[in-house]
Amino acid sequence: MTEKPDQEREFTPAELAAGSGADGAPVLIAFRGKVYDVTGSGLWEGGGHMDLHRAGHDLTGEFPDAPHGEEVFQRYPQVGVLKEEAPIPEAPAPKPSAAREFWRRVVHRVPLLRRHPHPMVVHFPIVFMIAAPVFTLLSLITGVKSFEVTGFHCLGGGLLFTPVAMVTGWFSWWLNYESRWLRPVVVKLILSPVLLLVGAGAFLWRYQNPEILAQFPGGPSLVYLGLVCALFPLVGVIGACGAELTFPVNHE
C-alpha cells in the first residue's frame, strides 16, 4: 500500500500531543484541521509560545486572541491533517520558577498586564524621539524658533518614557518569552540603552546651551544636530524589531 503524502498524513490527538517539544520531541500545532511543524521557530522553543500557548494540541480556539493573522502558518511546513477524535490531551508544561508563577497569578487577576503594558507605553518614546529631529530640522528649514523649542520638548518627553518602555519590555521578554535570546530581542536590548544615552546627551547639551543651533552650520551645532537626527534610525530599528516579534516575518 502506498504511503500518503506528508500533507495528507492523519494525526490522532495522541500523536499530535506527542509533538509537545518536550525532551527533544518535535513541536507540532494544529489549526483548522491542519498540522504544522514549527520546530525550527525560536518563538516556539521548548513547545511554548508567549507563555500563552502550548504545542501538541489544536490552537484553533485560541487563535482569535493572537496579534497576527493566520498567514504566519504559511511559513512553516504542513505535515498532515488532524483526525477528529476525542479531545486532545494537554501537553505537560515545564514547571515555572517561583517568580514566574507569582507573576502568572498576578496577570491572571489583571489580564492587562500580560501583553499590554509594553505595547501601550512604547508608542510614546517612538513618537517623541521621531518628532524631536523632525521639529529640529523644520526650525532650520523655516527659521521658526518655536519649532526648535518644540523639538526640545519632544526630546524631553522621549527621555521620560524611554525608561518606562525599557522596563516593561524587559518584563514582557522575561514573562512571555521566558528570556529567550531571539535576534530581535538582542537588537532591542543593545540599541535601547544607546537611544537613551544619545537622547540624554543631546537633551543636556541643549539645556545648557539653548542657542546651540544659532551657530549653525558651525561645528558644535552640526554635532548636536547629528545626535538628534541619530534618534530617528535608532527608533526605527528598535520599532521594527518589536514589530518582528509581534508579526513575525521569518522562521524565528
N, C-alpha and C positions, 0 to 999 in steps of 0.2 A: 504494500500500500504506500502511495506517495505521501510525503510529508507536506503539511500545509505551509505556505509562505509565512515568514515571521509575523507579518501584519494580520494574518488570519488565525494565528495560534490562539486558542481559547484558554484563558486563565480562570481557574476557580478562585473563589475568595481566599481559600487557604494558600494557594500558590501566590496570589498577589500579596498576601500578608507576609510571605517568606521574603519578599523584596523590601524589607524594612530598613536596609542599610546597616543593620547591627552585625558586628563580628565579621565584617568583610562581605556581607551579602549585598547584592545589587540594590539600587534604590529605584523602586517601581512605584508609579502612581497611576491611578485611573481617573479618567474624566470623560463623561458622556459615553461610556461603554468602551472607550479605547484605553489601552495600557501603554504608558510611555516609560522609557528608561532614562532617568535623569542622573545616573551615577556620576557622569562627568561634570555635573554642575557643582561649583563650590557653594552655591546657595542652598544646596540640599545635602551638604556634607554630614555624614552620620545618620541620615534619614530624617532630619528635621529642617524646617524652613520657617524663619522669622519667629521661632518659638511658638508658632501657632498651628502648624500643620505637620503631620507625621506621614512618612511614606508607608506603603504597604496596604493602603485602602483607598476607597473611592472618594475623590475630592469634589465631586460634582456639587454637593450641597454646600460646601464651604467656599466655592469659587466666587459667589457674588460679593463677598467681603474683600476680595483681593483688589489691590490698587492698579492692576494691569489687566489687559484684555486676554482673551483665550488664544491670541496669536502667538503667545510665548510657547505654546506646545509645538509649534511648527519647527522649533529649533532643536527638538530632541527626537530621537527615533521612536516610532511606534513599533512595539514588539508584539502586539497582539490585541485581542479584544477581551472584555470582561464577560465571563459566563454568569448569567443570572442564577444565583443560588441563594443560600441562606445569607444573612448579614455577615459582612466581613469582620473578623475579629480585630480588635485594636492591636496595633503593633506596640510592643513594650517600649516605653520611653526611658532613656537613661535617667538615673536619679540626679536631680539638680542639686547644686550646692545650697547650703542653708540660706545664704544671702539671696540667691535667685528665687528660692522657694518663698522667702519673705516678700520679695517684690512682686512675685506672681500673685500672692494673696492680695497685695495692695491693689494691683492693676485689675484684679478680678472685681474688687469693690468699686474701683474708679476706672472704668474702661478707657476713658480719655487718655490715661497715662500710657497705655500700651503702645500706641503708634503715633498719637497726635502731637505730643509736646514738641518734638524736633521739627517736623514739617510745619507746625504752626508758627514757631518763632524764627525759623531760618529765613523766612521771606524778608524780615526786617533788615538784617545786615546786608542781604543781597541788594535790596533796593537802595539803601543808604550808600553802600560802597560803590554802586554804579552811578548814583546821582552825583556823588562828590566830584568825580572827574568831569562829568558832563557839564555841570554848572560852572566848574572852574574854567573849562575850555570856552564855554559861552561868554564868560566875562572877558576873556582875552579877545574873542572874535568881535564882540559887540562894544566892548569898552564900558559895559554897565557894571559898576562896582557891586551892586546888590546881588548879582549872580555869583560873584566870588564869595560873598558872605554866606549865601545860601549853600554853596558847596562846602564851606567850612562847617556849617551847622549839620549838614548831612553826614560829614565825616565824623562829627561827634556822635550822632545817632548810631552810625555803624559801629563805632567803638563800644557804645553802650550795649548793643545787642549781640555783638560777635561772641563774647564770652558765654552768654546765655545759650546761644546756638551750639557752641562747642560742648558745653556741659550736657545739654540734652542729647546731642549727637553721640557722645561717649556712652550715655546711659542706654540709648536705643541700640547701639552696637553691642553693648555688653548683654542686655536683656534679650533682644530679638534675634541677634546674630551670634550670640554666645561667644563673642570676642574672636570671631574667625578673621584671619588675616587675608581678606579679599583685596584685590588690587584697587578698586575704587575707595575702599576704606583706608588703605595705606596712603594713597594720594591725599585724601582729605585730612588725615592725621598729620601729614607733613606740611601741607600748604595752609591749613587754618591758622597755626601759630605764626607763620610767615605773614599772612594777611593782617593779623592783629598787630604785629611788630611794625610793619610798614605803615599801617594806618596810624598807629600811635606816634611814630616818628614824625610823620607829616603833620599830624594834629598839633603836637607840642611845638614844632618849628613854626607853624603858622600862628599859634597862640602867642609865642614870644616875639614874633616879628610880623605883625598884621599887614605890613606893607611889602611883604616878600615879593609879590608879583608885580609891584610897581617898578621893580628893577628889570622886568622882562624886556629883552631876552638876555639879561645878564646871567653870569654863571650860577649863582645861588638859586635864582628863580627857575632856571632850567632843571636843576637837581630836584627842587621841590615839585615842579610840575611832573617830572619823571616818576617821583614817588606816588603822587596822587593818581596819575594815569596807570601805574602798575596795578592799582586795585582792580581795574576792570578785568584784565585777563585772569588774575588770581581768583576773583569771584566766579568768573565764567567756568574755569576748570573745576573748582570745588563744586559748583552747582551741577555741572554736567556729570560728575562722579556720583552725586546724590541721586540724580535722575536715573543713572545707570543701575543703581541698587533698587529703585522703585519700579522702573520699567526696563528690565534687563534686555540688552541687545546682543549679548554674546552668550557663550556657554558657561560663564561664571555663575 
